[in-house]
Amino acid sequence: MATAAAIVAKARRDVISHFMERNAVSSDAAVRWVPERHIQRRMLARLMRRGVLVETGEDTYFLDVPAYDRWKRTRRLRAVVLLAGVAVAGAAFAALA
């Protein structure tokens, strides 16, 4: 059975892939899309809030590539900081034990 994180990650990949595969990367190339699954609708809304997807009309969107790149860099940075924090905490715990 898939974990919640895996389901969210797949939805994120599905939504991004939908626009990448159609080369919908500008307002002129925007495509119409109505997500089939609830998790895809939530991911679409999340990516719109972050400016990664831009709505040009009713159910018509495009992927803002510079915003997508910034968003990916931010996610990676947060993951690195989190892992570094866990490593430091683990080292501190090991030193005290």
N, C-alpha and C positions, 0 to 999 in steps of 0.2 A: 504494500500500500504506500502511496506517495505521501511525503510529508507536506505540510502546509507551505514550507519554504520552496519545495520543489514545484508545487502547483503554481505558486506566484511567479517563480522564475520562468516557468514554461509560458505562462500567460504574457509575461513581459517580452519574451522572445517572439511569441506569436504575433503580438501587436506590432512590434518593431519590424519584424520580417514582412508583415503585410504591406507596409508602406515602402520598405526597401525594395522588395521584389517588383513593385509597380513603379519604382523610381519616382515616387511622390515626395520630392524633396524641395518643392517650391510651390508658391500659391497657384502658379499656372498649371502645375502638374498634380494638384490635389485630387484625391480620389474619394468616392463615396464608400462608406463602410459602416455597417451596423453589426456590432459584435454579437456573436451567437450565444456566448456564455457569460454568466454573471461576472466571473473573475476577469474576463476580458474587458467588460464594460468598466469595472473598477480600475483596471490598469490603464485603460484609455483616459479615464478622468484624472488619474494620478499624473500621467504623462502630460496631459493638457495643463494641469495646475503648475507643473514645473517648466512649462514652455517648450517642451520637447515636441509635442504635437500641437499644431495650430489648426483651429477650426476656421474654414473659409465660407462655409454655408451649412445648412442643416445636414448633419451626418457626413460632411465632406471635410477632409483633413489632409494635412501634409506634415512630413517630418522635417523639423528645423535642424539640419545637420550640425551647425555650430553649437546650438543649445544641447543637442544630443551628446556631442563630444564633451562639453563642459559637465553635463550631468554624469556621464560615465566616469570622468576623471574624479569628480567629487565622491562618487560611490566607492571607487577604488581607494581613494585617500582615507575615507572613513574606515574601510576594512583594514587597511594597513595600521592605522592608529589603534584600532580596537585590538588587533593581534599583538601589536607591540605592548599595549597595556596589559594584556593577558600574560605575555611573556615576562614582563617586569614583575607582575604580581606573583607569578609562579616562581621566579628566581628569589624574590623576597621571602616567600613562604618556605622555599627549600633552604634558604640561609638561616631561617629561624628554627627550623626543625632539627 
